[in-house]
Amino acid sequence: MLNSRRMRTSLDNVGPAVRGLLTTLVVSVVLCAGGVSGQSQEAPSASLAKAVGTVKTISGSTITLTTDAGSAVNVQIQDSTRLVRTAPGQKDLKGATSIRLQEIEVGDRMLVRGKTSEDGISLVASAAIVIKGADIAARQEQERQDWQKRGVAGLVTAVDGSNGAVTVAMSSFGGSKSVAIHISKDTIIRRYAPDSVKFDDATAGTFQQIKAGDQLRARGTRSADGSELTAEEIVSGTFRNIAGTVIAADATNNSVSVMDLITKKQVTLKVTADSQLRNLPAMIAQRIAMRLKDGPPQAAQGNGANGNGPPAGQGAEERRPAEMGGRRPGGPPDFQQMLARMPAVSLSDLQKGNPVMVVATEGTASSPPTAITLLTGVEPILTAAPDSTRAAMLLSPWNLGGGGAEAAAGGANP
């Protein structure tokens, strides 16, 4: 039987929205006979199946889908197959329109329900929901821009359960700024799983799950001075920030052991295909180290907790965009762009004693933490921040969707 897979389109927050849309449609309309697990609620049938994926090829009446698990599924469209198109963000099919097979394009997303063919290779579709790839891309960009304009991100420093408020510290090279996040009954709350490395993997959460030390990203309406935000949506999770030295790297088992300079304990991390292993160029490492050393004066002048001084993006970081590897127009450098341009490293490149900075998942009792981002070439940074805490915190916001510490101060990507 072909299994239904969760829909993952990108790290730009449209993934959960689109996935939620398809899940809702499966439950509430003509395609709802089975649950998201792929098991039918109708009379048992060994051939009943569903598939979710991206259109890879179209040949006659056969559509090949690439599922979110990476496998290929051939979908046979019949004259009787019900085909409808809807837009990202819709909660039902009221606004959906009927379409013809000829209107489906490569790159579109599809949720298909039908029966497996007699040879067990193809899925003979009885109905399908289609979302245009171009519409998804447009929704992604819209969501990304909204998180940039109305978002903040940082480490949770306090939780006020009686007033439904969370205080986060947004770290930057110049220091940190505290922002009070106000949460109401209408706020959408999402939470990362203990071993999740994907923004799209965040599931429904509760206010009670948020605790000090968590990383949190929120978007909503900010106060005039930027010290408060009334949240429409938040996502939080417990992640580990590790600054230390490599003890051993095992390419065979895809793992690396690091001596954490903060806890003075050895940590063994899994390395997956989603892990980003990068080398920080010496020039950039030196620049970051210089800013760490010069942090307090800059914090007092431009990014203090009272919100006085030049707006974010008009300090030293604003004047050196090329050195930092990228910036968004009118704002501070984009650290995700910088990260993407750094030279990649492999486990075999890691040698005993190499200084590293790592953002990792929390892990579970049965599964070790998974490295999300691992940076080498960070010795100047660790030297500039001997206690390692502040240096590790600079990486914190990166794993929540791409914005760096500076991006958190000026608008964050989900």
C-alpha positions in Angstrom: 0.0 0.0 0.0 1.2 3.5 -0.8 1.5 5.5 2.4 0.5 9.2 2.9 3.5 11.4 3.8 3.6 14.8 5.5 4.1 17.6 3.1 7.3 19.5 3.4 7.8 22.4 1.0 10.5 24.6 2.6 11.8 26.1 5.9 9.9 29.3 5.2 6.8 28.4 7.3 4.6 27.6 4.3 5.3 24.0 4.8 3.2 23.7 8.0 0.5 25.8 6.4 0.2 23.7 3.2 0.6 20.4 5.1 -2.2 21.5 7.5 -4.4 22.4 4.5 -4.0 19.0 2.9 -4.5 17.3 6.2 -7.7 19.3 6.8 -8.9 18.5 3.3 -8.2 14.8 3.7 -10.3 14.8 6.9 -13.1 17.0 5.8 -13.9 16.5 2.1 -14.1 13.9 -0.6 -10.6 12.6 0.1 -11.2 12.1 3.8 -12.0 8.5 3.9 -8.6 7.6 5.3 -6.6 9.4 8.1 -3.2 11.0 7.6 -1.6 7.6 8.4 -2.9 6.3 5.1 -5.3 3.8 6.7 -8.9 3.9 5.4 -11.9 4.5 7.6 -14.1 2.8 5.1 -14.6 -1.0 4.7 -11.1 -2.7 4.7 -9.5 -2.8 1.3 -6.0 -3.9 0.7 -5.8 -1.7 -2.5 -6.9 1.6 -1.0 -4.1 4.1 -1.0 -3.1 7.8 -0.9 0.0 9.7 -1.9 1.3 13.2 -1.5 4.1 14.6 -3.5 5.4 17.0 -6.2 4.7 16.4 -9.8 7.9 15.2 -11.5 6.8 14.2 -14.9 3.6 14.0 -17.0 3.2 11.5 -19.8 -0.2 11.1 -21.3 -2.6 10.2 -18.4 0.3 9.1 -16.1 1.7 11.5 -13.6 4.9 10.6 -11.7 5.0 12.1 -8.2 8.1 12.4 -6.1 6.8 11.8 -2.5 8.2 13.6 0.5 10.1 10.4 1.4 11.9 10.7 -1.9 10.3 7.7 -3.7 8.4 7.9 -7.0 4.8 7.0 -7.5 3.0 6.6 -10.8 -0.5 8.0 -10.7 -3.0 6.9 -13.4 -5.6 9.6 -14.1 -8.9 8.3 -15.5 -11.8 10.1 -17.2 -13.7 9.6 -13.9 -11.0 11.0 -11.7 -12.1 14.2 -9.9 -9.4 16.9 -10.2 -9.7 20.1 -8.2 -7.3 23.0 -7.6 -7.1 25.1 -4.5 -4.8 27.8 -3.1 -2.4 27.5 -0.3 -4.0 28.6 3.0 -7.5 27.5 2.2 -9.2 25.5 5.0 -11.8 23.7 2.8 -12.7 23.2 -0.9 -15.3 26.0 -1.1 -13.1 28.0 -3.3 -11.6 25.1 -5.2 -12.2 24.8 -9.0 -12.4 21.7 -11.2 -9.5 21.3 -13.6 -8.5 19.1 -16.4 -5.4 16.9 -16.6 -3.9 19.2 -19.1 -3.8 22.0 -16.5 -1.5 20.1 -14.1 2.1 21.1 -14.4 5.5 19.8 -13.3 6.2 21.3 -9.9 2.6 21.3 -8.7 1.8 19.6 -5.4 -0.8 16.8 -5.4 -2.7 14.8 -2.9 -4.1 11.7 -4.6 -6.5 9.0 -3.4 -7.4 5.9 -5.3 -6.5 2.2 -5.5 -3.3 0.4 -6.3 -3.2 -1.1 -9.8 -3.3 -4.8 -10.3 0.4 -5.0 -10.7 0.9 -3.1 -7.4 3.1 -0.5 -9.0 0.8 2.4 -9.8 -2.0 4.3 -8.1 -5.3 4.5 -10.0 -6.7 7.9 -8.9 -10.3 8.4 -8.0 -9.7 12.0 -6.8 -6.9 14.5 -6.4 -6.3 17.9 -5.0 -3.7 20.1 -6.8 -1.9 23.2 -5.5 0.1 25.1 -8.2 3.8 25.2 -7.6 3.9 28.9 -8.5 1.2 29.6 -5.8 3.2 27.8 -3.2 6.3 29.7 -4.1 4.4 33.0 -3.9 2.9 32.0 -0.5 6.4 31.1 0.7 7.8 34.5 -0.2 4.8 36.2 1.4 5.3 34.3 4.6 9.0 34.9 4.6 8.6 38.6 4.2 6.0 38.7 6.9 8.3 36.9 9.4 11.0 39.4 8.5 8.8 42.4 9.0 6.9 41.3 12.0 9.1 38.6 13.6 11.6 38.4 16.5 13.7 35.5 17.6 15.9 34.6 20.6 16.4 32.6 23.7 13.7 32.4 26.3 14.9 34.0 29.6 11.6 34.1 31.5 8.1 32.6 31.4 5.2 34.4 33.1 2.4 31.9 33.2 0.0 34.1 35.1 0.1 36.8 32.4 0.8 34.7 29.4 4.1 36.3 28.6 7.5 35.1 27.5 10.7 37.2 27.6 13.3 36.4 25.0 16.9 37.7 24.6 17.9 38.5 21.1 21.7 38.2 21.0 23.9 40.1 18.6 27.6 41.0 18.4 26.9 44.1 20.4 25.1 42.5 23.2 21.5 41.5 23.7 18.0 43.0 23.8 15.0 41.7 25.7 11.6 41.5 24.1 8.4 40.6 25.9 6.2 38.2 23.9 2.5 38.4 24.8 0.5 35.2 24.1 -3.3 35.0 23.9 -5.8 32.2 23.4 -5.7 33.0 19.7 -2.0 32.7 19.3 -0.9 29.7 17.2 1.7 27.8 19.2 4.0 25.2 17.6 6.7 23.1 19.1 9.7 21.2 17.8 10.0 17.6 18.5 13.0 16.6 20.7 14.9 15.3 17.7 13.6 17.5 14.9 15.8 19.5 12.6 13.1 20.9 10.4 10.8 23.9 10.8 8.1 21.9 9.0 8.3 19.2 11.6 7.0 21.5 14.4 3.7 20.3 15.7 0.9 21.9 17.8 2.2 22.9 21.2 1.1 24.6 24.4 2.2 27.6 26.4 3.1 25.3 29.3 5.8 23.6 27.2 7.8 26.8 26.8 10.7 27.1 29.3 13.7 29.2 30.0 16.6 28.3 27.7 14.3 27.4 24.8 14.7 29.1 21.4 11.6 30.9 20.3 10.5 32.7 17.2 7.4 34.8 17.1 5.6 37.1 14.7 2.8 39.6 15.4 2.4 43.3 16.3 5.3 45.1 17.8 5.2 48.0 20.2 6.6 51.3 19.0 9.9 50.9 20.8 10.2 47.2 19.8 10.4 46.0 23.4 7.1 44.1 23.2 5.3 41.9 20.7 1.7 40.6 20.7 2.1 37.2 19.1 -0.1 35.8 16.4 2.2 32.7 15.9 5.1 31.3 17.8 7.4 28.3 17.4 9.7 27.1 20.1 12.0 24.3 20.9 14.8 23.1 23.1 18.1 23.1 21.3 21.7 22.7 22.4 24.4 25.3 21.8 27.8 23.6 22.0 31.2 25.3 21.9 34.1 22.9 22.2 36.7 20.8 20.6 36.5 17.6 18.5 37.3 14.4 20.4 36.7 12.0 17.5 34.7 11.9 14.2 33.3 8.6 12.9 32.4 8.9 9.2 31.3 5.2 9.2 28.6 5.8 11.9 27.9 9.4 10.9 28.8 10.8 14.4 31.1 13.2 16.0 32.1 13.5 19.7 32.8 16.9 21.1 34.1 18.1 24.5 31.7 20.8 25.5 33.7 23.7 27.0 30.7 25.0 28.9 29.6 21.7 30.6 33.1 20.1 30.5 31.4 16.9 29.3 31.7 14.8 26.2 28.8 15.0 23.7 28.2 12.5 20.9 26.2 13.9 18.0 24.5 12.3 15.0 25.2 13.8 11.6 22.5 13.4 9.0 22.0 14.6 5.4 20.2 17.6 6.9 23.2 18.6 9.1 25.1 21.6 7.8 28.9 21.3 8.3 30.7 24.5 7.3 34.1 26.1 7.8 34.1 29.7 8.9 36.7 31.6 6.8 39.5 33.2 8.9 38.6 36.7 7.9 35.0 36.4 9.0 36.0 34.6 12.2 38.3 37.5 13.1 35.6 40.0 12.4 33.1 38.2 14.6 35.8 38.0 17.3 36.5 41.7 17.1 32.8 42.5 17.5 32.5 40.2 20.5 35.4 42.0 22.1 33.8 45.4 21.3 30.3 44.2 22.3 29.4 46.3 25.4 30.0 49.8 23.8 28.0 48.9 20.7 25.2 47.5 22.8 25.0 50.6 24.8 25.0 52.8 21.7 22.8 51.0 19.4 20.9 48.0 20.6 20.3 48.3 24.3 17.3 46.9 26.1 15.8 50.4 26.3 15.6 50.7 22.5 17.6 53.9 22.3 20.3 54.6 19.8 20.6 54.0 16.1 18.1 51.5 14.6 19.3 47.9 14.0 21.4 47.7 10.9 23.0 51.1 11.1 26.0 50.2 13.2 29.3 48.5 12.3 27.5 45.4 10.9 25.7 47.7 8.4 28.9 49.1 7.1 30.6 45.8 6.2 28.0 43.7 4.3 30.6 42.1 2.1 32.7 40.9 5.0 29.7 39.2 6.6 28.7 37.4 3.4 25.3 38.9 2.7 22.5 41.2 3.8 18.9 41.9 3.1 18.2 45.4 1.6 18.0 48.1 4.2 18.8 45.7 7.0 21.6 43.8 8.7 23.5 40.9 7.2 21.6 37.7 6.4 23.5 35.0 8.2 21.8 32.2 6.4 23.1 33.5 3.2 26.5 33.7 4.8 26.3 30.2 6.0 25.2 28.9 2.6 28.4 30.4 1.1 30.8 29.0 3.6 33.0 26.0 2.4 31.4 22.7 3.3 33.4 20.2 5.4 32.9 16.5 5.9 33.3 14.3 9.0 36.6 13.0 7.6 37.8 16.6 7.7 37.3 16.9 11.4 40.4 16.3 13.4 40.9 15.7 17.1 41.3 19.1 18.9 39.5 21.2 16.2 37.5 24.0 17.8 33.8 23.8 16.8 30.5 25.5 17.5 27.4 23.4 17.1 23.7 23.9 17.3 22.0 20.5 17.9 18.7 19.0 18.8 17.9 18.1 22.3 17.9 14.4 21.6 16.0 11.7 23.6 16.9 8.9 26.0 17.1 6.5 23.1 18.5 8.9 20.5 21.6 11.2 20.7 21.4 14.8 19.7 21.5 15.6 16.0 23.8 18.3 14.7 21.9 21.0 12.9 24.8 23.3 12.2 28.5 22.6 12.9 31.1 25.3 12.3 34.9 24.9 12.2 37.4 27.7 12.1 35.9 29.3 15.2 39.0 29.5 17.4 39.2 33.3 17.2 35.5 33.5 18.4 36.1 31.1 21.3 39.2 33.1 22.3 37.2 36.3 22.2 34.5 34.8 24.4 36.4 32.6 26.9 33.3 31.5 28.8 31.9 30.2 25.4 28.3 30.9 26.4 27.9 34.1 24.4 29.7 32.7 21.4 27.4 29.7 21.4 24.4 31.9 21.7 25.3 33.7 18.5 24.4 30.6 16.6 21.1 30.1 18.4 18.6 31.6 16.1 20.1 30.1 12.9 18.4 26.7 13.4 14.9 28.2 13.7 14.8 29.1 10.1 17.7 30.9 8.8 18.1 34.3 10.4 21.2 34.9 12.4 21.5 36.9 15.6 21.5 40.1 13.7 18.5 39.0 11.7 16.7 38.4 14.9 17.1 42.0 15.9 15.8 43.4 12.6 13.3 40.8 11.4 13.6 37.0 11.3 13.0 34.3 8.8 10.9 31.4 9.9 
